[in-house]
């Protein structure tokens, strides 16, 4: 996060404490580091794995190769060869983020380990117990990386739950994101939810409802009625198209799946969730092509302005849909990894944030910041009850666009009626506002809680654009 921030002291770059470095905007220069997070308005950060992984000091990876689940990784410490310094630095980092009203979510990888056999602390403790084996004695590869943790076994499950409780109690984290949650058994997930909620009632829990190629034990739908949320790849694909290929989605090319967008807007309650709090809505994450790189691939002949519009619309759908909104770092200023779709070992040259792009794509940053401000200020975009959503959201018959109203008064919002519309086509399209005078707060160029203009009747929506309006 801090490796390309010249304002960050060299000793802090690439360390846990680098995340706490504040660099406010000054002298016509944009903010970076912690100040950027504050300016953007995010409420939580999701850290890629920091549990001890097998990598040398100069061996780059994202940490998805855990060795010791209860030990912070030393490579990110300000003094890596001091065994206590990683603990001190992680605690200080979390305290500083909390002081700035930012929650901390740890990405945890309990589905596999970095070693087996003689070099495995698990196998050296109880051989053939902690990993899954086939009937002929071979390690199962449900994760796609050579081994799989056998959480169907009672003491393995207990270890996972106890480890999570250790991080929660000793480091005061606010939640966990589970890598390849689909490999875990439902009994394990329920045990995690019960124990974690008991310790921290407002905890955030979510994970990937798929595997690395093996049998799925906890897929989309399995989370119903629990405190676990899962990533919604349905809305992701509906917005952008496939991850790395040439297919387009609603916001990245013509003829998108409007039905899939509507299902996502209401928090997937007619898809795979019981409540909207069980879906994590997103359009890009650390894996695969960034959203901007996807746009460069599928819309290479479009203008720069059109791709910026696609970027804004894609993120705008996420931030105005019911459920948990998740943004990839740097997507607010069109982050690129130069087309690298698997950059886990590519180093800082590819993965580091280029803060110069924040200036280059200032319009995108301001747009995303405005949408986040709306979402934070107005609970109508954050309903937690499926019955309230069904009562409050009504889709309208505007041909060619996805449009809907939210009964803000029913949701307890100060905006009594809210109108939202998405145009995912490469041409301008008309949209009819419901009767009355409406205050436009989001259009193709601007977004925020303040009124841009008031209007009524019929509007013309530019290509790849959105509208949010309200009545008092």
N, C-alpha and C positions, 0 to 999 in steps of 0.2 A: 504493500500500500504506500509506503514512504520511500521506496527505493529511487523513484524518479522525482521526488520533491526536493529541490535544491535548498529549500528553506529548512529542511529537517537536519538537525545536527548529525554528522556522519556516524557517530556511535549509536544513534537510534535507528538508522536506516536498516530496514530488513528485520527489525526486532519487534517484539510485542509492544514495546513502548513507542515505536514509530506510529502506531495507530492512535496514540494519545497526543501526538504533536499537532498543535493548533497553528494555522497560518491564515489569519483573516485576510480578506481582500484589502488591498492598499495600493496607492499609486497606480491606479488603472490596471492592477493585476488581480486576477481572480483568486479566490480562496482555494486552499487545498487541504489535504489531510483531514483531521477532525473538524476543522472549520467548514470544510466542504460538506461533511455529513450534517452539520448543524444548519448550514444554509439550505441544503436540499430538503431537510425536514424529516429525515427517516426516523423511525421509532425503534429500530433494532438492526443489529448487524449479525450476519451469519458468517462465522469464521470457518474456513476449510480446516480439516483435522489438525489439532495441535497435540493430540496424544502421541507419545513417543513413537517415532517411526524409524525404520532402518535406512538411514541416508547419511553420507559423510557431510562434512562442512561445506564442500563445494559441489555436492551432488544434488541437483535441483529436483524436487518433486512436490506434489500437492499434499502429501501426508496420508494418502489412502492405502498405506502399507504398514499398519500398526504393529508394533512389537510389544509395548507395555501400555495397557489401557489406562492405568491410574497415574501416569507420570507425564508431566508437560514436556514437550519436545525441547531439547536444549539448544538446537541450532538457532532458535529465534530469541534466545536470551542475550542480554547485554554482555554477560560473561559466561560463555557456553561451557567452560570447563569447571565452573562452580556448580555442584549438583543442587544447591539450594536457590541459585539465582533464577532459574526458570519459574519456580514456584512464586518467588517474590514478584517477578515481572508480570506474570499472568494475573496475580491478584491486584497489582497496581493498575494494570491495564483495565481490568473489569471495573475497579473502583472509579477510575477516571471516566469511563464511558457512562457508568451509572450517574455520576455527578453531572453529566450532560444530558440526562434523561434518555439515554440510549440503552436498550436492552441487549444482552449478549447471548447469542445462540451458538452452541458448539456443534459442529458436524462430527458425528461419531461413526466409527466403522467397526461395529461388532460382528459383521458378517463373515470376516476372514482374518487371517493373521499373516504377518510377513514371513513366518518361518514355521516349519514342522519338523518333527523328529528330534534329532540330537540338539538342535539349536533352538528348540521351542520350549519356553518355560511351561506351557500347558502340557505338552507331551512328556516332559521330564517330570511333571507332577503326577499325572495319571495317564499313562500311554493309552492311545486309541479311544479316549473318552471325549475330548473337547472338540474334535473334528468329525465330520460325517465321512463314513466309508461305505463303499459299495459292498455287495455280498462277496465279491472276490478279493476284498481287502485293499482296494485302491481308494485314494482320497477322492471324494466327490468334488466336482468343480461347478457348483451351482452359481458361484460368483464370477466365473470366467477368469479367475486369476490363480487357480491351482488348488485352493482348499476352501472349505466352508465350515463355519462354526456350527456345532450341533446343539442349537439352543432348545431343541425338543427334549434334551436331557435335563433333569431337575437342577443339578448343581451348576450346569452351564448357564441356565436361565437365572439362577440365583446370583451367579457371578456378574452377569450383565446388569441386573437390577441394582446390586450392591455398588457396582462401579459408578453407575449413573448417580446414585444417592451420594456417593463420595464427592463427585464433582459439584453436585448441587449444594451440599452442606458446606464444603470447605472452600469452594471458589465463588459461591453465590451467583452462578450463572442463572440465566432466565429460561433456558430451554435447550432442546436438542433436535438436530436434524439427523435422521437415520439413513445412512447410505445403504442402498439395496435392501430396503425394509421387506421387500417381497420374499427374501430368503428366510425370514423369521416366521415362526409359528404364531398363530393368533393368541395362543395361551401366553406366550412371551410378551406380546404387545399389550395384552390386557394387564399382565402383572406390572409392566413398566408404567402404564397409565395410572394404575391404582396407587403404586408406591410414590410416584413423582407428584401426583396431585395431592396426596396426603402431606407431603413435605412442603410443596409450594403450590397453593391452589390456583394461582394465575400463570402457571407454567405454560410454555409454548412447546408443543410436540408435533413434529411432522416428518415425513420420510418419503422415499421413492418406492412406489408400489410395484416394483418390478425386480428382476434378478439380473445376473450377468449371463444368463443362458439356461439356468437350471429350472426346476419346477417352482412355480410361484405359489407360496403358501399364504401370502398376505397381499392381495392385489386390491385394485380400486373396488370399493364396496365393502371390503372386510373391516374397514374402520368405522362403519356405521355404529352409532351409539357409544363410541369411545371418545377419549380426549385426543386421539391421534388424528392428525390431518395428513392428507397425501397430495403429492404433486398432481396437478390436473393437466396431463399431456393432451387431453381432448381439446381444451381451449387453446393450448399452446399451438397445436397443429392447425386448428381452425384459423387462428390469427396469422401465422407465419408460413404455413405449409410444412413440409417435412424439415428435419433438422439440418441436413447437410446437402440435400439433393436439389433438384431443379423445380420441384412443385411449389406453387404459390398458395397463399391463404387469403382470407378475407381482406387483410390490410396490405397485402404485398402483390396483388395482381387482380385481374378481373374475375368475376364469377365465383366469388367465395361462398362458403357454406353458411348461410345466414341462420339456419336452424341450429347449427352447432354454436354459433355466437350467442344466440338467445339462451341456450341451455347453460352456457357459461355465465352469462349476465346474472342469472338467478341463483348462482352458487351451486350449480350442478344438482339441485334438489330433484330434478326430473331425470337425472342421469345416474349418479352413483353415490350421492350423499343423503344423509338424513337431515343434517343441518348445514348451512353454508360455511360454518367454522371448520368443516372437515375437508375443504378444498383449498389448495394453494394454487392461486392463479398466477401464471407467468408466461413470458414469451421467449425468454432466454435465461440461461444459467451459465455456470463456469464451463461446463462441457459443451462440445460441438461449436458450430459457427456462432459468433456473436450475431445479434440481430442486424447490425450494420453490415457485417460481412455476408450475411444471408441476402440482404437487399442488393449488395453489389453483385452477387451471383445470379439472382433471379431477375433483376431489373437493371442490367448493365447499360441498356440504351436509354433508360429514363434520365431525366435531368437530375442534378443534385437537389434542386428544390423539391422534386417529386419524392425522392428517397427520404428527404427530411420529413416530408408530410407523412409518409408511410411509417417512419420511426415514431412520430408523435401519435399517430392513430393507434399503432400497435400497443404502445405503453398506455395510452389513454383508455383503451378497452379494459386492460388489466386493472387500472386504478378506479374505474367506475363500475366494476362488477362486484357482486356480493362474494364474500369469502376472504381469504388471507391474500393480500397483494404482495408479490415477491418480485424484486427488480435485480437484475444482474449489475454488479458494480460497473460504473462507467457507461451504462446504456443511456444515461441522461445526457451524455455528450458524444454519443455515437461511437463508442469504443470499437476499435478494430484490433484483431490479432493477425492481420494480413492474410486472412483466409485459412489460418491454422485451426483445424477443427478438433485437435487432440493435443493440446499444448501443455499437458501435465508435466512434461520434462523439458519444455522448450526454453526455460530460463526467463529472466527478467526482460530480455530483449523483446520477447513476444508478449509476455503476460503483464508487465508493469503498466500502470496507468499513465497515459500521456496527458499531462495537465494542460498542455498547449491546445488540445482539442476542446477543452472546456471553453476557451475563448473563441475558437473557430466555430463551435456549434453552440454558441451562447443562447440562440433562440430555442434550441431543443431543451437545454438545461432549464431555462426560465419556464418553459411550457410544462415540463415534468414537475418542477417545483410548485407551480401553481396548482396542478392536479393533486399533488400530495397535500397541499394546504386545504383544498376543498374536502378531500377524503377525511382529513383529521378533524376539520371543523364541523362536518355534517354527518351525523350518525345514520342518515338514510342510506348511505353507501356502505354501511358496516352492520347491517342487521344480522342478528345471530339466531333467529327463529324462522323456520321454514314456513310456518303458518302466517307470520307477519309478512314475509316476502310475497306469498301467494295473494294476500289481501292488498298489498301495497303497490306491486308492480304490474302494470298493464302494457302489453305490447300493442303498437298501433299499426294501422294499415297504410303505411307510406311505402309505395312501390319502389323497389330498388335500394332502399336503405333499411337498416335496423333501427327502429325508434321505439321508445317506451316512456311511460310516465311513472314516477314514484310518488305515492301519497306521503309526503314528508310529515304531515301532521300526525298521521297514524303511527309513523316511526318515531315520533317525538322530536322531529327536526324543526328548526326555526324557518326553514324554507318549506312552506306549506305544500306546494306542488313543484315537482321537478320534472323537467323534460330533457331526455338524452337521445341523441341520434348519431349514428355512424354511417358515413358513406365510404364504402370500400371499393368503389369503382373508379376507373381512370377518366371519368367524365363528371361534369357538374350535374347535380340532380336536385329537384325541388323536394321540399319537405313542408308539410302543413303543421303548424303549431296548433295545439288545442286552443279553444276560445280564450280570449283574455289578453292582457298585456304581460309580456314576459321580459325578465331581465336576463340578458345573455352574459354568462360569465366565462364560457369557453367557446371559442370559434376556431377557425383554421390557423390563426396566428397567435392568439393569446389565451392564457388560462390563469384563473385565480379566483379568489372569493369576491373580488370587487366587480361591480357591474361595468361591462364594456359598452353596452347600449341597451335600450329597451325597444321592443318590436312586437308585432302581432301578425297573424295571418300566415303568409307563405314566405318561405326562405329558400334561397338557392345555396346549396352546399357544394363547395369546390371539391375536386377529386381528392380522395383519400383524406377526409377531414371529419371532424366531429363537432357537435354542439352540446353544450349543457346550459340550460336556462331554468329560471325558477320564478314563482310568484310568492309574494310575502303573505 
